[in-house]
């Protein structure tokens, strides 16, 4: 009876080993790898498709509103073009003046570059501020540095709580935008100087009370290089782990 039990156990082990070998060969086969690659690609494309669909559902209503407003914006430009660019000859016929047309194009470019685009950015920043502003938020900051000297743009890194990890870390930008200047003046802080805001963050890890606004999505920050703006900082260097003295 014992010999029969041993034979059954050996047969079972042999069957299990054979089944394991078959699964191993199947897993290493070209067909199995191709099937797994196609499945992973399908999941990836489905995720991308879902993201684009969600983005489209957000952008489409905004695009429709812009399309409704566009004719109202174009009509005054067209009226100015007809009024300023065309002249009448001695026979009262309207003719296009190349000199006036060139001047109109140059003036339009100057207006768009120095007035219209900054105004649109200001309006966008106002909406972003109202939707995302965080007042008197306590975070831990360090390593402020000037990254674009010609534009006086500074970077500050930190985390929401200690210890800092790749999950709770973030970056801020300190920039002298039109909105940041207006915000500083409205709050009685004078002109907005990115250097002074960045200088208030010590090199060592510090507990800081900040005011900031902007999206904090890592995909947007790393993928599109858009970071939240830091407006105000009050920092105390950490002298011990998790405590200030």
Rosetta blueprint (number, residue, H / E / L):
1 X L
2 X H
3 X H
4 X H
5 X H
6 X H
7 X H
8 X H
9 X H
10 X H
11 X H
12 X H
13 X H
14 X H
15 X H
16 X H
17 X H
18 X H
19 X H
20 X H
21 X H
22 X H
23 X H
24 X H
25 X H
26 X H
27 X H
28 X L
29 X L
30 X H
31 X H
32 X H
33 X H
34 X H
35 X H
36 X H
37 X H
38 X H
39 X H
40 X H
41 X H
42 X H
43 X H
44 X H
45 X H
46 X H
47 X H
48 X H
49 X H
50 X H
51 X H
52 X H
53 X H
54 X H
55 X H
56 X H
57 X H
58 X H
59 X H
60 X H
61 X H
62 X H
63 X H
64 X H
65 X H
66 X H
67 X H
68 X H
69 X H
70 X H
71 X H
72 X H
73 X H
74 X H
75 X H
76 X H
77 X H
78 X H
79 X H
80 X H
81 X H
82 X H
83 X H
84 X H
85 X L
86 X E
87 X E
88 X E
89 X L
90 X L
91 X L
92 X L
93 X L
94 X E
95 X E
96 X E
97 X L
98 X H
99 X H
100 X H
101 X H
102 X H
103 X H
104 X H
105 X H
106 X H
107 X H
108 X H
109 X H
110 X H
111 X H
112 X H
113 X H
114 X H
115 X H
116 X H
117 X H
118 X H
119 X H
120 X H
121 X H
122 X H
123 X H
124 X H
125 X H
126 X H
127 X H
128 X H
129 X H
130 X H
131 X H
132 X H
133 X L
134 X E
135 X E
136 X E
137 X E
138 X E
139 X E
140 X E
141 X E
142 X E
143 X E
144 X E
145 X E
146 X E
147 X E
148 X E
149 X H
150 X H
151 X H
152 X L
153 X E
154 X E
155 X E
156 X E
157 X E
158 X E
159 X E
160 X L
161 X L
162 X L
163 X L
164 X L
165 X L
166 X L
167 X L
168 X L
169 X E
170 X E
171 X E
172 X E
173 X E
174 X E
175 X L
176 X L
177 X L
178 X H
179 X H
180 X H
181 X H
182 X H
183 X H
184 X H
185 X H
186 X H
187 X L
188 X L
189 X L
190 X L
191 X L
192 X L
193 X L
194 X H
195 X H
196 X H
197 X H
198 X H
199 X H
200 X L
201 X L
202 X L
203 X L
204 X L
205 X L
206 X E
207 X E
208 X E
209 X E
210 X E
211 X E
212 X E
213 X E
214 X L
215 X L
216 X L
217 X L
218 X H
219 X H
220 X H
221 X H
222 X H
223 X H
224 X H
225 X L
226 X L
227 X L
228 X E
229 X E
230 X E
231 X E
232 X E
233 X E
234 X E
235 X E
236 X E
237 X E
238 X L
239 X L
240 X E
241 X L
242 X L
243 X E
244 X L
245 X L
